[in-house]
Amino acid sequence: MRLWTAIRTDILLQARNHLYGISICVSLLGGVALAWLSPVERLGQTIPMAVLMAVGGSTLLYIVAMVMLEKDDGTLHAIVVTPLRPWEYLASKVVTLSLIATLEGVIIAGGTIAILTRSMYVVWPGVWFLIGLVILAIFHVLVGIIIVVRHDRFLTALLPMGAVATVLQLPALYVIDAIKHPLLLLIPTTGPTKLMQAGFSSLQTEEWLYALGYTAVATVTAALVAMRSFHTFVVEGLR
């Protein structure tokens, strides 16, 4: 019940701050631009690339802005004295912001394909695209939490957030075959992006093992670090 209440409150707050409207408008523009720029035969590469760059950047910005807003208005102080547990607070942020990120990715992909199908046949992606998209969204929310709890001002969090976002978006170069250096496989967003590609074309066995295994390890690790960081910098810091 507490978790559902937190989720409902976050959704209302995000809607009040126009995150849904902004995300939908930006995603529609992204879909139009991608349909105009991308060759149809490369959609299995360009759509995951565009989703990684758009969803990753916006999700980090949203989580940093929301938590910083709640720091400023004293909401985080209530976490220490109310029945809402820290994991429930974090779970609410993961669920609601991942929902927005998933919506963005679906609109970008769906908008691109819908425009192109007016003049030619285009294959719609399978379920693995959605799975990869959801995991990508969750990972970015967790990373955003790890960053924002260490800062007291939005402006001071922007620089590290931008640096991390840049690194996490580098696999876009790997996906479109611009750079195939194996070091890019160490970046944890490569796994979910490969899963999104699997929605368009089959992966090799070793690619499946990498995408599923590395993604699971990276996501669980990010969740544990986010929980630990929140406890250290917020719960303990406010007592």
Summary of the structure (lengths in Angstrom):
residues: 239
radius of gyration: 18.2
end to end distance: 25.6
largest distance: 61.4
contacts: 803
relative contact order: 0.15
helix: 81%
strand: 0%
